């Protein structure tokens, strides 16, 4: 609106501004109406699609050439979803069964490389090499997490366990026999070394009284010990029954 008492030039400018403002408001209104109509499908002559529910016990997915590329099925044992590559090799399998959940990731040869599970006793993750051999196993049980490394023959060679009260690291030979074990207990850390029969031959530990080195005989009895206590170092020798027969401060 042009106010009285204004110069003719100023009145003309105000009138043009009011015209432009009315045009902008009209354009905004038209734009909003267009968006609403497009969302409703009225501008294309199609009604907005209604939500539908499809019920089935299985689906098969095919590509443009008619080749099966996936499927979804439901049975007595549970539900399974599979994805297949262009060479008809399963690459992803996801299943939910009575005992838990299962995820399998395969390579381009159809070999399982990653298997993840969730079961009653806890989750687990297994990693496989190109020959289908399990090389890594990670689990979380009630007692704590556990990591196991396997060799090419699937022998357990490295085992790391976090128990309720102490961590433990175990190293095994090619036959799976434990040869070295590191433990951190209530009294301190310790390192145990075993022979080919699995019997402890040497032990190195740090206790409250100080560090100590122990050497055992074939029967597992202490044969020699070196201690460093509050009063200084102490060397002991033992008989075959583990009884101290000589000591030297």
C-alpha angles and dihedrals in degrees: 000000000000112000120223120249094038122126114260092246093051092046091054092051092050091049092053091049092052090050093051092048091052090051092050092051090050092050092050091050092050091049092053091049091050092052092049093048092047091051090050092050093237096122092059094043092247127116118236110270116257122227113260133190119217117199122200143135094229146009131202119205119208133181127229091279093055095253117143110249102167148347145202122207140171122205143154092282095051143271126316134189121191131185120198129196128226090273092058092252117140108240104170128028122178118182136173113199141163093275098045145284125319132195122183124186115191133192125237090277093058094252119140111247103164126029120179122185137181113199139158094272092050144282123306139192124197126187122199133196127231090275094057094254118141109240105166131033124182121182137167110210132172091270092051142276123321131195121193127185119200131199125230089279091053092249115150106247105160126032126179117187130181106200129186094272108013144021120238133196119195127188121194136192127239091283093054094252116143111248103164132026131180119197135175109206137168093282096045142277124322138184121210124195121194134195127236089280093057095252118136111252102170136018131189119190145163112216133171092273092049143274123322141184121208129190119195132199126233091277092057093252120136111258101171137009136186118196135179109202137161091283094049136265122337130192120199134184123201136198125238090279093055095254117143110247101166136022134177124191 
